[in-house]
Amino acid sequence: MQTKDIQKIKKELKNRKAILRCAAEFNMVGDPTRLKICYLLCRHKELSVGEISEIIGVSISAVSHTLKKLQKAGMVENRREFRTVYYKLKQTPLADMLKDRLTT
């Protein structure tokens, strides 16, 4: 590889913001509970916190906390219907990749 090619590649790595965002997104799905939630949301249009809790066998509090982390990372969005909060995956490149990997 030529020196100019190496310099060009090094310059690409200087996009620290993009690299940190990607690392944060992958860290979000590195946890088994978060991955299970992402899997469910890949397979179903939307689910309530209670439904997710019942399906994966984790407390509502833990699911709610996990979903807040995923929402803060920009991976899920919610809507409220009276007292019930429903979550779905946001359309992101990572969500698309998860759908490809988790639904095949």
N, C-alpha and C positions, 0 to 999 in steps of 0.2 A: 504494500500500500504506500502511496506517495505521501509526502509530508503535508501537502495541501489538503489531501483527503482526510488525514488524521485531524488537522486543524478544523476542518468543516464539521467533523463528527464531534469533536470537543465542544464546538460552539453550540451544537444541538443540545448537549447536556447542560448548558447554562440556563436553559429554560426551567429554572428551579421551581417556579410556581406549578407548571404542568406536571413535573415529576412528583412534587409533594402531594398534589391533588390525586394523582394516580395511586401513589402509595397509601394515602388515606382511604381511598375507595377500596383497594384490595384488602387493607387491614379490616375494613368493615365486614367483609364477607369471610374473613379468616376465622372468625369465631363460629363454632358449631351451631349455636342457637341462632345467630344472625343469618347463617347460611340456610338453616331450616326455614326461617321466616322468608328469606328471599326465594327459596325453592317454592314455597306455597304461593307466594305472590306472583311467581312466574307462571304457575299452573292455573291460577284462578284470578279473575279480573280484579277482585277486591275481597278482603276479609276483614271482619271486625276483630278488635283486640281480644274479645272473649272467645271467638271462634279459633283464633290462632293459639290462644292459651290452652284451650281444650285439646286441640289437635296435637300439639307438640308436648303437652304435659308439663308446662311451666306456668308459674303463677301469673295472673293478670298483671301484677305489678312489674314483674321481670320482663314480660312481653312489652308492656307499655314503655318501660325504660329503654329497652333495646330498639323499639321503633322510633323513639325520640332521637337516639343516636343515628339511626339510619336516615331519619328526616334531616337532621343537622348536616349530615354528609351529602344531602341532596339526592338520595337514592329512592326515597318513598315520599308520597304525599298523602294527605288524609282529607276526609270530609266527615262532617258531623251530621248525624240524623237523630235529633232529639238527644238522648243520652249515650247513644252508640257512636263510636268513632270507627270509621272504615279506612283501611289503608290499601294503597296499590303502589306498584313500582312506577317510578317516573321513567320516561323515555330518555335513556342515556346510553352512551356506547357500552358502559359496563353492564347495564341492565340487559342490553341486547346480547352481549356475550354470555351472561348468566343464563338467559333464556335458551340460547343455543346449546350450552353445556349441560344444563340441568333438565331440559325437557326431551332430550334425545335418548 
